[in-house]
Amino acid sequence: MADLLALSSRIIDSGLTDQPVNRITNELSEVAADIAMVESFSHCVALRTDDGLVCFDSSGVGTGQAVRESLRGWSDQRVSHLVYTHGHADHVGGSTFFADDAPVVVGHENVAHRLDRYDFTNNWNLIINARQFGGVPGELNLSVGAGMNVEVNPKARRFLPSSTLRPSDTFATSRTLHVGGQQIELNHARGETDDHLWAWLPERKTLMTGDFLIWNFPNAGNPQKVQRYPIEWAAALRAMIDKGPELLLPAHGLPIEGRERVARVLDDVATALENLVADVVAMMNTGETLDTIIHTVKVPAETLAKPYLRPLYDEPEFVVRGIWRQFGGWWDGAASRLKPSPDAHLASALAQLAGGADAVLRRAEAAASEGDLRLACHLADLAGWASPDDPTIHAGRSAIYIARRKAEPSLMAKGIFAAAAKESQLIVEREALTND
């Protein structure tokens, strides 16, 4: 029982992360009397009651079966209730393995809208999730950038299984469940999603936070996903603190015990979000462009060094963009980008001025060797767009993006840059096959 909690306390109190905090073991730990956590992607938290198990999240389709088996090793009770903290695939996709228990599925009313959207944009979600983790989609013919066309093998897949259980008990603002002598308060708040909830067990002073806490910098700026809500996110964390929790069970990362420790972590995360919003909006109110704001607003290094705020998944720069999008729309303030020329057309004109795409690539390689990988990637893209079928150009572009990936801290940046490198490498390989 004490292992996860002791590990969590030591890491938070020392500030030293010498062991992984986001683990996918599919192993169950009983963290309090009649409360267990299965560490997976995402976790499943289970509350044992007189009328069966109440489970918070089902994990994803790839891990749900292992999670359900771990729960059976802990209790032979049926799952009477399955509560979705929100409708992301790693939280609801494993629900098909809970179906035999015929649980009451509880969630915010927007979960159903999310699942409908996943159906409507199925292939898009396959594409962006492949890219997020460094892959090149293998389901569709994908146009890579401007004029860089990569042939891939079409193969129909679903982003979320059609057997995913949909909520049968929904609410708008709050909902109180009484199950087997246990009172469970569910509270809606927008944060990572618009369908998110957090759960409070008042008799046990225990929180189930879902993705409001992920033991990384908040996922409030994902560059490929729909709008996040950092102001409401921070407000939800403040509301949790006001409850006086003594045990916190997240959907990713380690459980946290101790009233002071829980409050400190929640306050640190809320403050980081509040400060980012304040700084971005203050600059917007003076008429600054997104370009200026992105390169000005920062989170202090000592904040990002905290074990539960490291930018290893999302990162502050992406959150800055999300705040701009929430309050300022999609246009970044540069007049030429309101109705821009196609990337390939602009790249061809610039390459002509520079003396050819190879000259642009050489300048990109020089920038990379000088440590300016941001500039190097701009120039590598221009070279690739100007010469979409040139294997030499794309070999150089791929090498630059591999270097960029290695230099980045966040999984999202690493994934997108790795995908860019693979896009160009596919062009190199295609041309090699054509010339054989």
N, C-alpha and C positions, 0 to 999 in steps of 0.2 A: 504493500500500500504506500509506503513512504518513499519509494525510490524516485518516482517522477516528481513528487512534491519537493523532496530534498534536493534533487538536481536543479529544479526551477529556482528554489530559494537561494541556493548557492550562486547560481549564475546571476540572478538579479542583484543580490546583495554585494557580490564582488565586482560586477560589471564585466566579468571575463567569460567569454563563450568558448570553452575548451572542448565542448561536445556538441553534436548536432542538436538543434532544438525543434526542427521540423522533420519528423521521422515518419517513415511509411513502413511500419513493421507488421501491421495487422494484428498486433498483440494487444491483449486486454490487460488493463491495470485497474484494480478497485481503488479509487482515490478517496473514498469516504464510505461510510456504511450505506450499502445499497446503491452506490453510484459508481459506475465504471466508465472508463474511456478506452476505446479501441483506436490506437494511433494508426491513421491511414490517410488517404487523400480523397476526401477530407476525413477528419475523425468522426466517429460516432460516439455520442455520449448516451448512456443508458441509465435510467432511474428505475429501480425495482420497486413495485407497488403491490398491494394486496390483490390487484386486478390484472396484473401483468406488467410487462416492461413498457416504459415510455422512452422512445429513442429519439434523439435529436440528430437529424441528418442520417442518410443511409450510405454515405460515401459514393464514389463513382462507379460506373458500370464495370470497370476493370478490377475493382477492389471490393465491391459490395458483397460478393459471395464469401470471401475470406472474412470480412467483418461479421457477417451473419453467423458463420461457423464459430468465430471467437465468442460471440454472445451466447451461443448454445453451450459452449464449454463453461460459461459462468452461471447460466440459469436456464432451466428447462421451461420457463414460463414463455407463453406466446407474447409477441409484441402487440399490445393493445392499441398503442398510439404511436404514430410516426410523425414527428414535428419537423418541418423544413424551416431552417433558419433563413433560407432564401433559395431561389430556384436555379442556382448555378449547377452545371452538370456534375461537378465533383461532389455535390451535396445531395442530389436527387437521383442520379443515374443508377445507383445501386439498389433502388427501391424495388426493382423487380424480384430481388432475392428475399424480400420481406413479404411478398404478395401472399404466400401460403398462409400467413397468420391473419390475413384480411384486416389489417389495422385501420383504425380511423386515421386518415392523413390530414394533418393540420398545417395550415400555412396562411400567409397573407393573401388577400384577394388578388394581388398583382402577379402571383406565381403563375396562375393559369395564362395570363397574357404573355408572360415570358416564354412559357412552353409553346404557345401558339407562334410566337416570333421565331423561336428556334426551328419550328417546322417550316415557316415561310422562308427563312434564310439559312436553310440547312447547309448548302454547299459553301456559303460564305463563312459560316462558323467552322467548317472543316478546314478551310483555307487559312483563316487567321489563327486558329489554334495550332495548326502545323507550323506556321511561321513563328508563332510565339515561342515555340520550343525548338527552333532552329531548323525546321524541316521545310522542304518544298512540297506543296500539296501534290498528291498523286491521284486525285479524283477527277480533275477537269483539265481542259486545255487552258493554261494560265498565261495571260499576257503579262510579262515581267517588265515593269517600268514602261518606258516609252519606246516602242519599237523593238523590244527584246522579247521575242516569242519563244517559249520553251514548250516543246511537246511532252505531254505526260500521259500516262495510260489512264483512260477513264475507268473508274470503278465506283459503282454506286455504294455509298455508305451513309449511315445516319449519324448525325452529331449526338443525338440523344435517342436511346431505344424507344420504340413505339410502346413498349410495355411499361415505361416509366409511370409510376402511380401518380395520379393527380390529386390535389387536395380535395377532400370531401367536406371539410370543416374549415371555413375561411372567415376572416374578419378584416376590418378596415383599420382600426386604431389600437384596440387592445382586446384581449380575450383571457378569461380565467378558466382553467381546466381543473376539475376535481376528479382525480383518478386514484382509486384504491387507497383512500385516506391521505393523498398528497395534493397539496394546492400548488398549481403551476400558473404563474402570471406571464402572459405573452404580450410584448410591447412592440409595435411597429415603429420603425424609424428608417428614413432613407440614409444610406451611407454608401457602401460599395454598390448597392443596388437599390431599386425603388420598391422592392418586395421583401426587404430584410426585417427580421424580428430578433429580439433578444429575450431570453427567458429568465425568470426570477423565481426561486423557491424560497418564500419568505421564512418558513419554519427552519430551513437549513442555511439561510443566508448565503445561497449559492447562485451564481450567474452562469448561464450558458450564452456565450457572446456571439457564436457563429463567426463571421469574418470581420466583426468590428475590431477584433484583435487577432493578428496573424503572426506575431513574433517576427515581423519585418516592417519596414516603413509601410504605412497604409496603402492599400491598392486603390488609390483614389485618382489615378491618372493614366490607367492602362491605355496605351496609344491606339489600340485597335477596337476597343469596346465602347459601349454606349456610356452616356453621362454618369459620372459619380457625383456625390454630394458631400463635400468635406465639411461644410458648416453644420449640416444636420448630423453628420457623423460625430463631430466633436460634441454636439449637444447631447447625443445619445450616450456617449461616454460619461458626460457630466451627470446625466440622470442615473446611470449605473452607480457612480460613486455615491450619490445621495442615498442609495439603498443601504449603504454600509456593508457591502459583501465581504465575506471571510474566505470564500473559495470561488475561483473563476475557472471555468472550463471552456477553452476556445475550440474552434473547429480546425485550427492549425497551430502547432506549437505546443508548449508545455502548459499544464495546469498551474495555477498560482494560488498559494494559500497565505492567509494572514491579512487582516483588514488594512493595515498600513501599507503593506507591499502591493496589494491589489489596487488600492487607491493611487499609489504613486505611479504605477505603470499606466493606469487609465488616464491619469492627469498628464503624464508626459506625452502620451499619444495625442490627447485632445489639444494640448498646448501647441504641439508641432503643427497640427492642422490649422488651428486658429491663427497662428502667426503667419503661416503661408498665405492664408486667405487675406488677412489684413494687409500684408505687404504688397500682394498682387493688386488688390482693389485700390489701395492708395495710389499706386502708380497708374492704374487705369484712369483714376479720377483726375490725374494731371495730364492725360492725353498721351501717355507713352505707348509706343508700339509693342506688340508681342515680342519682337526681336530684342528690344531693350530690356523688357521685363525678364525674359528667359535668362539673359546673361547677367542680370543684376540680383535677382531675388535668390537667396541661398538659405539653407538650413545650417545652423552651426555644426561644425564637425563633432563637437562633444555630444550633441544630440544624436547624430547619426551613429555614434559609437556605442550607444546603449544597446544591450543585447536584443531588445524587442523593437528597435527602430532602425536597424541596419538596412540600407537600400539594396537588398539582395534580390528582390522580386520586382517591385515597382520602385520609383525613385522620385525625389522632389521635383526635378525638372519636368517630368511628365505630369505631376500634379499641378504645377504652375499652368501648363497648357489646358488642363481640365478646368481650372478655375476661370481662365480666360474664356473658354468655350461656354461655360455656364452663364457668364455675365456679359460676354462680348460677342458671341456668335463665332462664325467660322473664319471670317476675314481677319488677317493678321495686321492690317494697317498699312501694308506696302501697296501703293496704288497699282503697280504693274501686276500684282498677283490677284487683283480683283477679277479681271478677265484675262488670264495669262495666255501667252502663246503656248502651243504644245511643247512639252519638254524636248522632244526630238528635234523640232524646228529650231528652238533656241540653241540647243547643243550643237547642231550643225553649223549655225551662224558663228558661234563662239569658236568652234574648232577651226573654221575657215580663217577667222581672224588670227588664231594662234599658230596657224601653219599645219593644221591637221589634228586628228584625234590622238595620234601618237605623241604629239607635242603636249597636248593636254594631259595625257597619262603620265608623261615624264615629269610634268610639274606636280602631278598628284603624288608620284613616288617620292619626289624631293620633299614635299610637305610631310609625308609620312615619316621619312628619315629624320626630319627636324622635330618630330613629335606632335605636329599639328594634324591629328587624324580627322578632326572635323573638316578642315579644308580639304584634306586628301580625299575624303569620301565624296564631297561635292564634286570635285574635279574628276574623280573616277566615274561617277555617274554620268557626268557630261560626256566623257570620252566614250562610255558604253552606249549612251543614247545616240551619239553621233555615228558610231560604227557598230550597229547592233549585231552583226554577224562575224566580227573580226575576232578570231580566237586569241590572238596575241593581246589585244586590248582587254579582252575579258579575263584572260589569265592574270593580267595585272590588276584589274578591278577586284577579282576574287582574292588575291593576296592582300590587298589593302583592307578589305573587309574582314579577312581572317585576323589581321593585326588589330583592327578596331574591336572585334569581338573579345580578344584577349585582354584589352585594356579597360573593358567596361565592367562595373560591379553588378548591375542588375540583370536578372534572368531575362527580362523583357527585351532589354537592349541587346544582350548577347544573342538571344534567339533571332531577332530581326536581322542583325548584322550577319549571323551565320547563314540565315536564309539567303541574304543578298550574295554572299560568297558562293553558295551552292547554285544560285541562279546563273551566275556567270560561268561556273564550272560546267554546268550542263551544256551551255553554248559551246564551250571548248570541246567537250566530249562529242557533241553532235557534229561539229565541223570535222573532227578527226574521223568519225565514222563515214561521213560523206566523202571524204578524200581517200579512204582506203580502197 
